[in-house]
């Protein structure tokens, strides 16, 4: 896997953001304003997944 370095950006008093490369967004077929889940797996590891509606 290719290592990509990004900066952490402060949006407001309570939130931050990280920009993802376009190639990653296209690889997973994600769209603008799509819901994603973020899981903290510890030791600085975050897992980002497509959000699935549990009602379906």
Buried (B, 14 or more C-beta within 10 A) or exposed (E): EEEEEEEEEEEEEEEEEEEBEEEEEEEEEBEEEEEEEEEEEEEEEEEEEEEEEEEE
